[in-house]
Amino acid sequence: MVERTNKFILVIAGSAVFMIIVFQYVCPGTNCRTSGPRASLQPEAAEDIFPTADPHYVKKYYFSAADLERTVAFDIKGDDVIVFLHIQKTGGTTFGRHLVQNVKLEVPCECRAGQKKCTCYRPNRRETWLFSRFSTGWSCGLHADWTELTNCVWRILPLNLITLEKRGITYLILISVSEKLLRKMKFYYITMLRDPVSRYLSEWRHVQRGATWKTSLHMCDGRTPTLEELPTCYDGIDWSGCTLQQFMDCPYNLANNRQVRIPQDFQR
């Protein structure tokens, strides 16, 4: 009887040691914490596709791949147009280049060396499906906001400048799209957002190097603002060398809420 009891104890002890070894192998350190209220309140944490590099930073929002995935019935052979709303210092330049260079298409955009813009035609006809800095240029103004784009794109697109090569000679032809076709067009507006603090600091450094975006229109209620309505934050041609404190102290600095302002509708 004693011998059976000892064997039973040995089996239990061996099983416990085996489970501990397996647990340490599968979940080394503290990777498998499941206890406490945070685990039950944030079940999506394990699926977070944007993990933070700082272990002391507690994220408030978690975005899984399922949260971010959007299926849109964009018809590139039809009359649909993608309009890229480019907000400064959000990675828009890199993203814009990806749109014309790295998207797998039946007919890829044609980008030639030395040219700032690429030709992005539909597979079935010589019309552009992309309205962006690297396809149509700043056609509606430098870093045009939502108000400027929505009042401009439908005016610009009817005038398509196409190229025609014949016997080694390149001809530029201006064609006009009919009003009937214009009414059929469907515009998909896209943009890029960035962590507000990181974006703000990036704009400060850019302005510190001499950037101004002076030619931006800032349309509101059908007109550009006067100097009294939107004063500049500096004297001279630019704000080179400004300190972060100076950058923050200017009450007219549009960097303060740029990611909120640019997507807004200022028509009324």
Secondary structure as UniProt FT lines:
FT   HELIX           2..26
FT   TURN            29..32
FT   HELIX           37..41
FT   TURN            43..44
FT   HELIX           45..47
FT   TURN            55..56
FT   HELIX           65..68
FT   TURN            76..79
FT   STRAND          80..85
FT   TURN            88..89
FT   HELIX           92..101
FT   TURN            113..114
FT   STRAND          121..122
FT   TURN            123..124
FT   STRAND          125..128
FT   STRAND          130..131
FT   TURN            133..136
FT   TURN            139..140
FT   TURN            142..143
FT   HELIX           146..150
FT   TURN            151..152
FT   HELIX           153..156
FT   TURN            157..158
FT   STRAND          159..166
FT   TURN            167..168
FT   STRAND          169..176
FT   HELIX           179..184
FT   STRAND          186..191
FT   HELIX           196..208
FT   TURN            209..210
FT   TURN            214..215
FT   TURN            221..222
FT   TURN            227..229
FT   TURN            240..241
FT   HELIX           244..249
FT   TURN            251..252
FT   HELIX           254..257
FT   HELIX           258..261
FT   TURN            262..263
//
